[in-house]
Structure formats: C-alpha cells, structure tokens
Amino acid sequence: MKKKTILTGAVLLLLPGFLTAEPVKAPDVSLKLLQADRGSLKRWSELKGKAVVLEFWATWCGPCIEKFPRLTELAGKLADKPVQFIFVTDESLETTSAFLKLRPISAGWVAYGAKEAIAAFKVTGRPMTVLIDRSGYASGEVFTTELNEQVLEDLIAGKPVGRKTAPREGPARTLASAWLARS
C-alpha cells in the first residue's frame, strides 16, 4: 500500500506540468495522400484555417479499424465545417490501397508511408488521435471515444480541447499517461 501511495504522489507532482504545457506548433510534415483533392500536404498552412483530426492507425490494428465508423459519422455531421480528418499510416501505398479496397475509409484523407509524421508526433501506439487547431497548434490528444461534435466545435472555435501532451520521453510521460488512462 505504501508503494502505491508514493507512486500516486509522484504522478500528481508530475501531472500539473504535464497538463499545463504551453501550446506547441504542430510539426510540419510532408504527407502523401489518397482520397484527397491533392496528392500531398507539405505543411499545415496549406489547409487554410481548418482544424485537423489526425488519426494514426495501421491495417493490422483492430481497435483502429473499429473506430472508422464513428469517425465517418462525425466527419459527416461536420461536413460543412472547417475541419479535415486525416488518417495517417506508415504503411506502403500497396498495403494501404489493398486495405482500402476491402474496408474503405470515407471520412477524409488517407496518408500513407508517413514514417516522418509517426516520428514527428512521437506515436508510440495506435490508435492515437491528435487534434490540431486552425492556427496549426497541437491542441492535444483524445481517445476516439471522447471525440464528439462538441469537442470538434470547440477545436474549430479555438477553445482548448484534449489532453495536453508533454514530450513523450521519460518517466513523466509514462506516469502521467497511465494516470490519465485510469481517470
């Protein structure tokens, strides 16, 4: 019991800095796109004031695939709003295209071969949803189950949403993530 108390105290000491991190400009990464009005995206400024939902996924990730209907529904409800859904995988064009023939993703653009984006956003697991506000700042992460119309309306309006993310290295990130996952 004493160890649990000490660990909880350590998490709570680390948590305030974790949650109050200053806004961070989303890293500009180049994305090769499918199902888009363009073949690639070089920087966030090309989206001209749109909020962005980055959904990191993989063809082998069952929980990722389970999220697609919910994300498609949300994208449909917000079709007339300035928000862009981008489904990001580091898999090849061939693997991604073969998957899309069997299980289409109709909610937005699909980025493939995105190893640079996976590294830039320090993705350590999938699914992972990152929200980027209309100014190009990473607003935070959300679980797909937390993502709803109100969260996206707030993102579009420039209000803070999601869990603020700290650098993903070191014990502070691990402890704070574990604590947040339980709450």
MODELLER restraints for C-alpha pairs under 7 A, 6 or more apart:
rsr = mdl.restraints
at = mdl.atoms
rsr.add(forms.Gaussian(group=physical.xy_distance, feature=features.Distance(at['CA:11:A'], at['CA:175:A']), mean=5.86, stdev=0.5))
rsr.add(forms.Gaussian(group=physical.xy_distance, feature=features.Distance(at['CA:11:A'], at['CA:176:A']), mean=5.98, stdev=0.5))
rsr.add(forms.Gaussian(group=physical.xy_distance, feature=features.Distance(at['CA:14:A'], at['CA:172:A']), mean=6.09, stdev=0.5))
rsr.add(forms.Gaussian(group=physical.xy_distance, feature=features.Distance(at['CA:15:A'], at['CA:176:A']), mean=5.88, stdev=0.5))
rsr.add(forms.Gaussian(group=physical.xy_distance, feature=features.Distance(at['CA:18:A'], at['CA:165:A']), mean=6.74, stdev=0.5))
rsr.add(forms.Gaussian(group=physical.xy_distance, feature=features.Distance(at['CA:18:A'], at['CA:166:A']), mean=5.58, stdev=0.5))
rsr.add(forms.Gaussian(group=physical.xy_distance, feature=features.Distance(at['CA:19:A'], at['CA:163:A']), mean=6.88, stdev=0.5))
rsr.add(forms.Gaussian(group=physical.xy_distance, feature=features.Distance(at['CA:19:A'], at['CA:164:A']), mean=5.33, stdev=0.5))
rsr.add(forms.Gaussian(group=physical.xy_distance, feature=features.Distance(at['CA:20:A'], at['CA:164:A']), mean=6.93, stdev=0.5))
rsr.add(forms.Gaussian(group=physical.xy_distance, feature=features.Distance(at['CA:21:A'], at['CA:164:A']), mean=6.40, stdev=0.5))
rsr.add(forms.Gaussian(group=physical.xy_distance, feature=features.Distance(at['CA:21:A'], at['CA:166:A']), mean=6.43, stdev=0.5))
rsr.add(forms.Gaussian(group=physical.xy_distance, feature=features.Distance(at['CA:23:A'], at['CA:137:A']), mean=6.38, stdev=0.5))
rsr.add(forms.Gaussian(group=physical.xy_distance, feature=features.Distance(at['CA:23:A'], at['CA:138:A']), mean=6.71, stdev=0.5))
rsr.add(forms.Gaussian(group=physical.xy_distance, feature=features.Distance(at['CA:23:A'], at['CA:139:A']), mean=6.86, stdev=0.5))
rsr.add(forms.Gaussian(group=physical.xy_distance, feature=features.Distance(at['CA:24:A'], at['CA:137:A']), mean=5.56, stdev=0.5))
rsr.add(forms.Gaussian(group=physical.xy_distance, feature=features.Distance(at['CA:24:A'], at['CA:138:A']), mean=5.70, stdev=0.5))
rsr.add(forms.Gaussian(group=physical.xy_distance, feature=features.Distance(at['CA:25:A'], at['CA:136:A']), mean=6.03, stdev=0.5))
rsr.add(forms.Gaussian(group=physical.xy_distance, feature=features.Distance(at['CA:25:A'], at['CA:137:A']), mean=4.22, stdev=0.5))
rsr.add(forms.Gaussian(group=physical.xy_distance, feature=features.Distance(at['CA:25:A'], at['CA:138:A']), mean=5.94, stdev=0.5))
rsr.add(forms.Gaussian(group=physical.xy_distance, feature=features.Distance(at['CA:26:A'], at['CA:132:A']), mean=6.94, stdev=0.5))
rsr.add(forms.Gaussian(group=physical.xy_distance, feature=features.Distance(at['CA:26:A'], at['CA:136:A']), mean=5.83, stdev=0.5))
rsr.add(forms.Gaussian(group=physical.xy_distance, feature=features.Distance(at['CA:26:A'], at['CA:137:A']), mean=5.02, stdev=0.5))
rsr.add(forms.Gaussian(group=physical.xy_distance, feature=features.Distance(at['CA:26:A'], at['CA:138:A']), mean=4.97, stdev=0.5))
rsr.add(forms.Gaussian(group=physical.xy_distance, feature=features.Distance(at['CA:27:A'], at['CA:120:A']), mean=6.41, stdev=0.5))
rsr.add(forms.Gaussian(group=physical.xy_distance, feature=features.Distance(at['CA:28:A'], at['CA:43:A']), mean=4.88, stdev=0.5))
rsr.add(forms.Gaussian(group=physical.xy_distance, feature=features.Distance(at['CA:28:A'], at['CA:44:A']), mean=6.28, stdev=0.5))
rsr.add(forms.Gaussian(group=physical.xy_distance, feature=features.Distance(at['CA:29:A'], at['CA:42:A']), mean=6.13, stdev=0.5))
rsr.add(forms.Gaussian(group=physical.xy_distance, feature=features.Distance(at['CA:29:A'], at['CA:43:A']), mean=6.07, stdev=0.5))
rsr.add(forms.Gaussian(group=physical.xy_distance, feature=features.Distance(at['CA:29:A'], at['CA:116:A']), mean=6.70, stdev=0.5))
rsr.add(forms.Gaussian(group=physical.xy_distance, feature=features.Distance(at['CA:29:A'], at['CA:117:A']), mean=5.81, stdev=0.5))
rsr.add(forms.Gaussian(group=physical.xy_distance, feature=features.Distance(at['CA:30:A'], at['CA:41:A']), mean=5.56, stdev=0.5))
rsr.add(forms.Gaussian(group=physical.xy_distance, feature=features.Distance(at['CA:30:A'], at['CA:42:A']), mean=4.31, stdev=0.5))
rsr.add(forms.Gaussian(group=physical.xy_distance, feature=features.Distance(at['CA:30:A'], at['CA:43:A']), mean=6.55, stdev=0.5))
rsr.add(forms.Gaussian(group=physical.xy_distance, feature=features.Distance(at['CA:31:A'], at['CA:40:A']), mean=5.43, stdev=0.5))
rsr.add(forms.Gaussian(group=physical.xy_distance, feature=features.Distance(at['CA:31:A'], at['CA:41:A']), mean=5.08, stdev=0.5))
rsr.add(forms.Gaussian(group=physical.xy_distance, feature=features.Distance(at['CA:31:A'], at['CA:42:A']), mean=6.47, stdev=0.5))
rsr.add(forms.Gaussian(group=physical.xy_distance, feature=features.Distance(at['CA:31:A'], at['CA:111:A']), mean=5.81, stdev=0.5))
rsr.add(forms.Gaussian(group=physical.xy_distance, feature=features.Distance(at['CA:31:A'], at['CA:114:A']), mean=6.19, stdev=0.5))
rsr.add(forms.Gaussian(group=physical.xy_distance, feature=features.Distance(at['CA:32:A'], at['CA:39:A']), mean=6.14, stdev=0.5))
rsr.add(forms.Gaussian(group=physical.xy_distance, feature=features.Distance(at['CA:32:A'], at['CA:40:A']), mean=4.47, stdev=0.5))
rsr.add(forms.Gaussian(group=physical.xy_distance, feature=features.Distance(at['CA:32:A'], at['CA:41:A']), mean=6.67, stdev=0.5))
rsr.add(forms.Gaussian(group=physical.xy_distance, feature=features.Distance(at['CA:32:A'], at['CA:111:A']), mean=5.39, stdev=0.5))
rsr.add(forms.Gaussian(group=physical.xy_distance, feature=features.Distance(at['CA:32:A'], at['CA:112:A']), mean=5.94, stdev=0.5))
rsr.add(forms.Gaussian(group=physical.xy_distance, feature=features.Distance(at['CA:33:A'], at['CA:39:A']), mean=5.18, stdev=0.5))
rsr.add(forms.Gaussian(group=physical.xy_distance, feature=features.Distance(at['CA:33:A'], at['CA:40:A']), mean=5.07, stdev=0.5))
rsr.add(forms.Gaussian(group=physical.xy_distance, feature=features.Distance(at['CA:33:A'], at['CA:109:A']), mean=6.44, stdev=0.5))
rsr.add(forms.Gaussian(group=physical.xy_distance, feature=features.Distance(at['CA:33:A'], at['CA:110:A']), mean=5.57, stdev=0.5))
rsr.add(forms.Gaussian(group=physical.xy_distance, feature=features.Distance(at['CA:33:A'], at['CA:111:A']), mean=4.51, stdev=0.5))
rsr.add(forms.Gaussian(group=physical.xy_distance, feature=features.Distance(at['CA:33:A'], at['CA:112:A']), mean=6.55, stdev=0.5))
rsr.add(forms.Gaussian(group=physical.xy_distance, feature=features.Distance(at['CA:34:A'], at['CA:109:A']), mean=5.98, stdev=0.5))
rsr.add(forms.Gaussian(group=physical.xy_distance, feature=features.Distance(at['CA:34:A'], at['CA:110:A']), mean=5.09, stdev=0.5))
rsr.add(forms.Gaussian(group=physical.xy_distance, feature=features.Distance(at['CA:34:A'], at['CA:111:A']), mean=6.29, stdev=0.5))
rsr.add(forms.Gaussian(group=physical.xy_distance, feature=features.Distance(at['CA:35:A'], at['CA:109:A']), mean=5.24, stdev=0.5))
rsr.add(forms.Gaussian(group=physical.xy_distance, feature=features.Distance(at['CA:35:A'], at['CA:110:A']), mean=6.39, stdev=0.5))
rsr.add(forms.Gaussian(group=physical.xy_distance, feature=features.Distance(at['CA:36:A'], at['CA:109:A']), mean=5.31, stdev=0.5))
rsr.add(forms.Gaussian(group=physical.xy_distance, feature=features.Distance(at['CA:44:A'], at['CA:136:A']), mean=6.03, stdev=0.5))
rsr.add(forms.Gaussian(group=physical.xy_distance, feature=features.Distance(at['CA:49:A'], at['CA:134:A']), mean=4.64, stdev=0.5))
rsr.add(forms.Gaussian(group=physical.xy_distance, feature=features.Distance(at['CA:49:A'], at['CA:135:A']), mean=6.42, stdev=0.5))
rsr.add(forms.Gaussian(group=physical.xy_distance, feature=features.Distance(at['CA:50:A'], at['CA:82:A']), mean=4.68, stdev=0.5))
rsr.add(forms.Gaussian(group=physical.xy_distance, feature=features.Distance(at['CA:50:A'], at['CA:83:A']), mean=5.01, stdev=0.5))
rsr.add(forms.Gaussian(group=physical.xy_distance, feature=features.Distance(at['CA:50:A'], at['CA:84:A']), mean=6.49, stdev=0.5))
rsr.add(forms.Gaussian(group=physical.xy_distance, feature=features.Distance(at['CA:50:A'], at['CA:134:A']), mean=4.87, stdev=0.5))
rsr.add(forms.Gaussian(group=physical.xy_distance, feature=features.Distance(at['CA:51:A'], at['CA:82:A']), mean=6.22, stdev=0.5))
rsr.add(forms.Gaussian(group=physical.xy_distance, feature=features.Distance(at['CA:51:A'], at['CA:83:A']), mean=4.53, stdev=0.5))
rsr.add(forms.Gaussian(group=physical.xy_distance, feature=features.Distance(at['CA:51:A'], at['CA:84:A']), mean=6.24, stdev=0.5))
rsr.add(forms.Gaussian(group=physical.xy_distance, feature=features.Distance(at['CA:51:A'], at['CA:132:A']), mean=5.73, stdev=0.5))
rsr.add(forms.Gaussian(group=physical.xy_distance, feature=features.Distance(at['CA:51:A'], at['CA:133:A']), mean=4.67, stdev=0.5))
rsr.add(forms.Gaussian(group=physical.xy_distance, feature=features.Distance(at['CA:51:A'], at['CA:134:A']), mean=4.41, stdev=0.5))
rsr.add(forms.Gaussian(group=physical.xy_distance, feature=features.Distance(at['CA:51:A'], at['CA:155:A']), mean=6.69, stdev=0.5))
rsr.add(forms.Gaussian(group=physical.xy_distance, feature=features.Distance(at['CA:51:A'], at['CA:156:A']), mean=5.63, stdev=0.5))
rsr.add(forms.Gaussian(group=physical.xy_distance, feature=features.Distance(at['CA:52:A'], at['CA:83:A']), mean=5.55, stdev=0.5))
rsr.add(forms.Gaussian(group=physical.xy_distance, feature=features.Distance(at['CA:52:A'], at['CA:84:A']), mean=4.82, stdev=0.5))
rsr.add(forms.Gaussian(group=physical.xy_distance, feature=features.Distance(at['CA:52:A'], at['CA:85:A']), mean=5.85, stdev=0.5))
rsr.add(forms.Gaussian(group=physical.xy_distance, feature=features.Distance(at['CA:52:A'], at['CA:131:A']), mean=5.88, stdev=0.5))
rsr.add(forms.Gaussian(group=physical.xy_distance, feature=features.Distance(at['CA:52:A'], at['CA:132:A']), mean=4.97, stdev=0.5))
rsr.add(forms.Gaussian(group=physical.xy_distance, feature=features.Distance(at['CA:52:A'], at['CA:133:A']), mean=6.51, stdev=0.5))
rsr.add(forms.Gaussian(group=physical.xy_distance, feature=features.Distance(at['CA:53:A'], at['CA:84:A']), mean=6.23, stdev=0.5))
rsr.add(forms.Gaussian(group=physical.xy_distance, feature=features.Distance(at['CA:53:A'], at['CA:85:A']), mean=4.75, stdev=0.5))
rsr.add(forms.Gaussian(group=physical.xy_distance, feature=features.Distance(at['CA:53:A'], at['CA:86:A']), mean=6.13, stdev=0.5))
rsr.add(forms.Gaussian(group=physical.xy_distance, feature=features.Distance(at['CA:53:A'], at['CA:129:A']), mean=6.86, stdev=0.5))
rsr.add(forms.Gaussian(group=physical.xy_distance, feature=features.Distance(at['CA:53:A'], at['CA:130:A']), mean=6.08, stdev=0.5))
rsr.add(forms.Gaussian(group=physical.xy_distance, feature=features.Distance(at['CA:53:A'], at['CA:131:A']), mean=4.91, stdev=0.5))
rsr.add(forms.Gaussian(group=physical.xy_distance, feature=features.Distance(at['CA:53:A'], at['CA:132:A']), mean=6.49, stdev=0.5))
rsr.add(forms.Gaussian(group=physical.xy_distance, feature=features.Distance(at['CA:54:A'], at['CA:85:A']), mean=6.22, stdev=0.5))
rsr.add(forms.Gaussian(group=physical.xy_distance, feature=features.Distance(at['CA:54:A'], at['CA:86:A']), mean=5.05, stdev=0.5))
rsr.add(forms.Gaussian(group=physical.xy_distance, feature=features.Distance(at['CA:54:A'], at['CA:87:A']), mean=6.01, stdev=0.5))
rsr.add(forms.Gaussian(group=physical.xy_distance, feature=features.Distance(at['CA:54:A'], at['CA:88:A']), mean=6.73, stdev=0.5))
rsr.add(forms.Gaussian(group=physical.xy_distance, feature=features.Distance(at['CA:54:A'], at['CA:129:A']), mean=5.61, stdev=0.5))
rsr.add(forms.Gaussian(group=physical.xy_distance, feature=features.Distance(at['CA:54:A'], at['CA:130:A']), mean=5.12, stdev=0.5))
rsr.add(forms.Gaussian(group=physical.xy_distance, feature=features.Distance(at['CA:54:A'], at['CA:131:A']), mean=6.27, stdev=0.5))
rsr.add(forms.Gaussian(group=physical.xy_distance, feature=features.Distance(at['CA:55:A'], at['CA:86:A']), mean=6.18, stdev=0.5))
rsr.add(forms.Gaussian(group=physical.xy_distance, feature=features.Distance(at['CA:55:A'], at['CA:87:A']), mean=4.72, stdev=0.5))
rsr.add(forms.Gaussian(group=physical.xy_distance, feature=features.Distance(at['CA:55:A'], at['CA:88:A']), mean=5.89, stdev=0.5))
rsr.add(forms.Gaussian(group=physical.xy_distance, feature=features.Distance(at['CA:55:A'], at['CA:127:A']), mean=6.94, stdev=0.5))
rsr.add(forms.Gaussian(group=physical.xy_distance, feature=features.Distance(at['CA:55:A'], at['CA:128:A']), mean=5.92, stdev=0.5))
rsr.add(forms.Gaussian(group=physical.xy_distance, feature=features.Distance(at['CA:55:A'], at['CA:129:A']), mean=4.61, stdev=0.5))
rsr.add(forms.Gaussian(group=physical.xy_distance, feature=features.Distance(at['CA:55:A'], at['CA:130:A']), mean=6.63, stdev=0.5))
rsr.add(forms.Gaussian(group=physical.xy_distance, feature=features.Distance(at['CA:56:A'], at['CA:87:A']), mean=5.99, stdev=0.5))
rsr.add(forms.Gaussian(group=physical.xy_distance, feature=features.Distance(at['CA:56:A'], at['CA:88:A']), mean=4.74, stdev=0.5))
rsr.add(forms.Gaussian(group=physical.xy_distance, feature=features.Distance(at['CA:56:A'], at['CA:89:A']), mean=6.01, stdev=0.5))
rsr.add(forms.Gaussian(group=physical.xy_distance, feature=features.Distance(at['CA:56:A'], at['CA:126:A']), mean=6.14, stdev=0.5))
rsr.add(forms.Gaussian(group=physical.xy_distance, feature=features.Distance(at['CA:56:A'], at['CA:127:A']), mean=5.56, stdev=0.5))
rsr.add(forms.Gaussian(group=physical.xy_distance, feature=features.Distance(at['CA:56:A'], at['CA:128:A']), mean=5.11, stdev=0.5))
rsr.add(forms.Gaussian(group=physical.xy_distance, feature=features.Distance(at['CA:56:A'], at['CA:129:A']), mean=6.24, stdev=0.5))
rsr.add(forms.Gaussian(group=physical.xy_distance, feature=features.Distance(at['CA:57:A'], at['CA:64:A']), mean=5.55, stdev=0.5))
rsr.add(forms.Gaussian(group=physical.xy_distance, feature=features.Distance(at['CA:57:A'], at['CA:87:A']), mean=6.80, stdev=0.5))
rsr.add(forms.Gaussian(group=physical.xy_distance, feature=features.Distance(at['CA:57:A'], at['CA:88:A']), mean=6.07, stdev=0.5))
rsr.add(forms.Gaussian(group=physical.xy_distance, feature=features.Distance(at['CA:57:A'], at['CA:89:A']), mean=5.41, stdev=0.5))
rsr.add(forms.Gaussian(group=physical.xy_distance, feature=features.Distance(at['CA:57:A'], at['CA:126:A']), mean=5.52, stdev=0.5))
rsr.add(forms.Gaussian(group=physical.xy_distance, feature=features.Distance(at['CA:57:A'], at['CA:127:A']), mean=5.15, stdev=0.5))
rsr.add(forms.Gaussian(group=physical.xy_distance, feature=features.Distance(at['CA:58:A'], at['CA:64:A']), mean=6.92, stdev=0.5))
rsr.add(forms.Gaussian(group=physical.xy_distance, feature=features.Distance(at['CA:58:A'], at['CA:89:A']), mean=5.52, stdev=0.5))
rsr.add(forms.Gaussian(group=physical.xy_distance, feature=features.Distance(at['CA:59:A'], at['CA:99:A']), mean=6.69, stdev=0.5))
rsr.add(forms.Gaussian(group=physical.xy_distance, feature=features.Distance(at['CA:63:A'], at['CA:127:A']), mean=6.74, stdev=0.5))
rsr.add(forms.Gaussian(group=physical.xy_distance, feature=features.Distance(at['CA:64:A'], at['CA:126:A']), mean=6.79, stdev=0.5))
rsr.add(forms.Gaussian(group=physical.xy_distance, feature=features.Distance(at['CA:64:A'], at['CA:127:A']), mean=5.06, stdev=0.5))
rsr.add(forms.Gaussian(group=physical.xy_distance, feature=features.Distance(at['CA:67:A'], at['CA:144:A']), mean=6.95, stdev=0.5))
rsr.add(forms.Gaussian(group=physical.xy_distance, feature=features.Distance(at['CA:68:A'], at['CA:105:A']), mean=6.87, stdev=0.5))
rsr.add(forms.Gaussian(group=physical.xy_distance, feature=features.Distance(at['CA:71:A'], at['CA:107:A']), mean=6.51, stdev=0.5))
rsr.add(forms.Gaussian(group=physical.xy_distance, feature=features.Distance(at['CA:72:A'], at['CA:106:A']), mean=6.37, stdev=0.5))
rsr.add(forms.Gaussian(group=physical.xy_distance, feature=features.Distance(at['CA:72:A'], at['CA:107:A']), mean=4.38, stdev=0.5))
rsr.add(forms.Gaussian(group=physical.xy_distance, feature=features.Distance(at['CA:74:A'], at['CA:148:A']), mean=6.88, stdev=0.5))
rsr.add(forms.Gaussian(group=physical.xy_distance, feature=features.Distance(at['CA:74:A'], at['CA:149:A']), mean=6.65, stdev=0.5))
rsr.add(forms.Gaussian(group=physical.xy_distance, feature=features.Distance(at['CA:75:A'], at['CA:107:A']), mean=5.52, stdev=0.5))
rsr.add(forms.Gaussian(group=physical.xy_distance, feature=features.Distance(at['CA:82:A'], at['CA:156:A']), mean=6.95, stdev=0.5))
rsr.add(forms.Gaussian(group=physical.xy_distance, feature=features.Distance(at['CA:84:A'], at['CA:108:A']), mean=6.71, stdev=0.5))
rsr.add(forms.Gaussian(group=physical.xy_distance, feature=features.Distance(at['CA:85:A'], at['CA:107:A']), mean=6.63, stdev=0.5))
rsr.add(forms.Gaussian(group=physical.xy_distance, feature=features.Distance(at['CA:85:A'], at['CA:108:A']), mean=4.85, stdev=0.5))
rsr.add(forms.Gaussian(group=physical.xy_distance, feature=features.Distance(at['CA:85:A'], at['CA:109:A']), mean=6.34, stdev=0.5))
rsr.add(forms.Gaussian(group=physical.xy_distance, feature=features.Distance(at['CA:86:A'], at['CA:108:A']), mean=5.71, stdev=0.5))
rsr.add(forms.Gaussian(group=physical.xy_distance, feature=features.Distance(at['CA:86:A'], at['CA:109:A']), mean=4.80, stdev=0.5))
rsr.add(forms.Gaussian(group=physical.xy_distance, feature=features.Distance(at['CA:86:A'], at['CA:110:A']), mean=5.67, stdev=0.5))
rsr.add(forms.Gaussian(group=physical.xy_distance, feature=features.Distance(at['CA:86:A'], at['CA:111:A']), mean=6.74, stdev=0.5))
rsr.add(forms.Gaussian(group=physical.xy_distance, feature=features.Distance(at['CA:87:A'], at['CA:109:A']), mean=6.19, stdev=0.5))
rsr.add(forms.Gaussian(group=physical.xy_distance, feature=features.Distance(at['CA:87:A'], at['CA:110:A']), mean=4.70, stdev=0.5))
rsr.add(forms.Gaussian(group=physical.xy_distance, feature=features.Distance(at['CA:87:A'], at['CA:111:A']), mean=5.93, stdev=0.5))
rsr.add(forms.Gaussian(group=physical.xy_distance, feature=features.Distance(at['CA:88:A'], at['CA:110:A']), mean=6.06, stdev=0.5))
rsr.add(forms.Gaussian(group=physical.xy_distance, feature=features.Distance(at['CA:88:A'], at['CA:111:A']), mean=4.69, stdev=0.5))
rsr.add(forms.Gaussian(group=physical.xy_distance, feature=features.Distance(at['CA:88:A'], at['CA:112:A']), mean=6.21, stdev=0.5))
rsr.add(forms.Gaussian(group=physical.xy_distance, feature=features.Distance(at['CA:88:A'], at['CA:114:A']), mean=6.62, stdev=0.5))
rsr.add(forms.Gaussian(group=physical.xy_distance, feature=features.Distance(at['CA:89:A'], at['CA:111:A']), mean=6.14, stdev=0.5))
rsr.add(forms.Gaussian(group=physical.xy_distance, feature=features.Distance(at['CA:89:A'], at['CA:112:A']), mean=5.09, stdev=0.5))
rsr.add(forms.Gaussian(group=physical.xy_distance, feature=features.Distance(at['CA:89:A'], at['CA:113:A']), mean=6.30, stdev=0.5))
rsr.add(forms.Gaussian(group=physical.xy_distance, feature=features.Distance(at['CA:89:A'], at['CA:114:A']), mean=5.79, stdev=0.5))
rsr.add(forms.Gaussian(group=physical.xy_distance, feature=features.Distance(at['CA:90:A'], at['CA:112:A']), mean=5.58, stdev=0.5))
rsr.add(forms.Gaussian(group=physical.xy_distance, feature=features.Distance(at['CA:90:A'], at['CA:113:A']), mean=4.16, stdev=0.5))
rsr.add(forms.Gaussian(group=physical.xy_distance, feature=features.Distance(at['CA:90:A'], at['CA:114:A']), mean=4.31, stdev=0.5))
rsr.add(forms.Gaussian(group=physical.xy_distance, feature=features.Distance(at['CA:90:A'], at['CA:115:A']), mean=4.94, stdev=0.5))
rsr.add(forms.Gaussian(group=physical.xy_distance, feature=features.Distance(at['CA:91:A'], at['CA:112:A']), mean=5.80, stdev=0.5))
rsr.add(forms.Gaussian(group=physical.xy_distance, feature=features.Distance(at['CA:91:A'], at['CA:113:A']), mean=4.95, stdev=0.5))
rsr.add(forms.Gaussian(group=physical.xy_distance, feature=features.Distance(at['CA:92:A'], at['CA:112:A']), mean=6.07, stdev=0.5))
rsr.add(forms.Gaussian(group=physical.xy_distance, feature=features.Distance(at['CA:92:A'], at['CA:113:A']), mean=5.02, stdev=0.5))
rsr.add(forms.Gaussian(group=physical.xy_distance, feature=features.Distance(at['CA:93:A'], at['CA:112:A']), mean=5.99, stdev=0.5))
rsr.add(forms.Gaussian(group=physical.xy_distance, feature=features.Distance(at['CA:93:A'], at['CA:113:A']), mean=6.72, stdev=0.5))
rsr.add(forms.Gaussian(group=physical.xy_distance, feature=features.Distance(at['CA:96:A'], at['CA:112:A']), mean=6.68, stdev=0.5))
rsr.add(forms.Gaussian(group=physical.xy_distance, feature=features.Distance(at['CA:122:A'], at['CA:168:A']), mean=6.60, stdev=0.5))
rsr.add(forms.Gaussian(group=physical.xy_distance, feature=features.Distance(at['CA:129:A'], at['CA:141:A']), mean=5.66, stdev=0.5))
rsr.add(forms.Gaussian(group=physical.xy_distance, feature=features.Distance(at['CA:129:A'], at['CA:142:A']), mean=5.71, stdev=0.5))
rsr.add(forms.Gaussian(group=physical.xy_distance, feature=features.Distance(at['CA:129:A'], at['CA:143:A']), mean=6.49, stdev=0.5))
rsr.add(forms.Gaussian(group=physical.xy_distance, feature=features.Distance(at['CA:129:A'], at['CA:144:A']), mean=6.66, stdev=0.5))
rsr.add(forms.Gaussian(group=physical.xy_distance, feature=features.Distance(at['CA:130:A'], at['CA:140:A']), mean=5.90, stdev=0.5))
rsr.add(forms.Gaussian(group=physical.xy_distance, feature=features.Distance(at['CA:130:A'], at['CA:141:A']), mean=4.57, stdev=0.5))
rsr.add(forms.Gaussian(group=physical.xy_distance, feature=features.Distance(at['CA:130:A'], at['CA:142:A']), mean=6.64, stdev=0.5))
rsr.add(forms.Gaussian(group=physical.xy_distance, feature=features.Distance(at['CA:131:A'], at['CA:138:A']), mean=5.94, stdev=0.5))
rsr.add(forms.Gaussian(group=physical.xy_distance, feature=features.Distance(at['CA:131:A'], at['CA:139:A']), mean=5.41, stdev=0.5))
rsr.add(forms.Gaussian(group=physical.xy_distance, feature=features.Distance(at['CA:131:A'], at['CA:140:A']), mean=5.58, stdev=0.5))
rsr.add(forms.Gaussian(group=physical.xy_distance, feature=features.Distance(at['CA:131:A'], at['CA:141:A']), mean=6.13, stdev=0.5))
rsr.add(forms.Gaussian(group=physical.xy_distance, feature=features.Distance(at['CA:132:A'], at['CA:138:A']), mean=4.40, stdev=0.5))
rsr.add(forms.Gaussian(group=physical.xy_distance, feature=features.Distance(at['CA:132:A'], at['CA:139:A']), mean=5.29, stdev=0.5))
rsr.add(forms.Gaussian(group=physical.xy_distance, feature=features.Distance(at['CA:133:A'], at['CA:139:A']), mean=5.96, stdev=0.5))
rsr.add(forms.Gaussian(group=physical.xy_distance, feature=features.Distance(at['CA:133:A'], at['CA:155:A']), mean=5.78, stdev=0.5))
rsr.add(forms.Gaussian(group=physical.xy_distance, feature=features.Distance(at['CA:133:A'], at['CA:156:A']), mean=6.54, stdev=0.5))
rsr.add(forms.Gaussian(group=physical.xy_distance, feature=features.Distance(at['CA:133:A'], at['CA:158:A']), mean=6.35, stdev=0.5))
rsr.add(forms.Gaussian(group=physical.xy_distance, feature=features.Distance(at['CA:134:A'], at['CA:156:A']), mean=6.42, stdev=0.5))
rsr.add(forms.Gaussian(group=physical.xy_distance, feature=features.Distance(at['CA:139:A'], at['CA:160:A']), mean=6.37, stdev=0.5))
rsr.add(forms.Gaussian(group=physical.xy_distance, feature=features.Distance(at['CA:139:A'], at['CA:161:A']), mean=6.10, stdev=0.5))
rsr.add(forms.Gaussian(group=physical.xy_distance, feature=features.Distance(at['CA:139:A'], at['CA:162:A']), mean=6.58, stdev=0.5))
rsr.add(forms.Gaussian(group=physical.xy_distance, feature=features.Distance(at['CA:139:A'], at['CA:164:A']), mean=6.72, stdev=0.5))
rsr.add(forms.Gaussian(group=physical.xy_distance, feature=features.Distance(at['CA:140:A'], at['CA:161:A']), mean=6.40, stdev=0.5))
rsr.add(forms.Gaussian(group=physical.xy_distance, feature=features.Distance(at['CA:140:A'], at['CA:162:A']), mean=4.57, stdev=0.5))
rsr.add(forms.Gaussian(group=physical.xy_distance, feature=features.Distance(at['CA:140:A'], at['CA:163:A']), mean=4.95, stdev=0.5))
rsr.add(forms.Gaussian(group=physical.xy_distance, feature=features.Distance(at['CA:140:A'], at['CA:164:A']), mean=4.57, stdev=0.5))
rsr.add(forms.Gaussian(group=physical.xy_distance, feature=features.Distance(at['CA:140:A'], at['CA:165:A']), mean=5.83, stdev=0.5))
rsr.add(forms.Gaussian(group=physical.xy_distance, feature=features.Distance(at['CA:141:A'], at['CA:162:A']), mean=5.03, stdev=0.5))
rsr.add(forms.Gaussian(group=physical.xy_distance, feature=features.Distance(at['CA:141:A'], at['CA:163:A']), mean=5.23, stdev=0.5))
rsr.add(forms.Gaussian(group=physical.xy_distance, feature=features.Distance(at['CA:141:A'], at['CA:164:A']), mean=6.69, stdev=0.5))
rsr.add(forms.Gaussian(group=physical.xy_distance, feature=features.Distance(at['CA:141:A'], at['CA:165:A']), mean=6.88, stdev=0.5))
rsr.add(forms.Gaussian(group=physical.xy_distance, feature=features.Distance(at['CA:142:A'], at['CA:162:A']), mean=5.08, stdev=0.5))
rsr.add(forms.Gaussian(group=physical.xy_distance, feature=features.Distance(at['CA:142:A'], at['CA:163:A']), mean=6.39, stdev=0.5))
rsr.add(forms.Gaussian(group=physical.xy_distance, feature=features.Distance(at['CA:151:A'], at['CA:161:A']), mean=6.50, stdev=0.5))
rsr.add(forms.Gaussian(group=physical.xy_distance, feature=features.Distance(at['CA:154:A'], at['CA:161:A']), mean=6.90, stdev=0.5))
rsr.add(forms.Gaussian(group=physical.xy_distance, feature=features.Distance(at['CA:155:A'], at['CA:161:A']), mean=6.30, stdev=0.5))
rsr.add(forms.Gaussian(group=physical.xy_distance, feature=features.Distance(at['CA:166:A'], at['CA:173:A']), mean=6.63, stdev=0.5))
rsr.add(forms.Gaussian(group=physical.xy_distance, feature=features.Distance(at['CA:167:A'], at['CA:173:A']), mean=6.89, stdev=0.5))
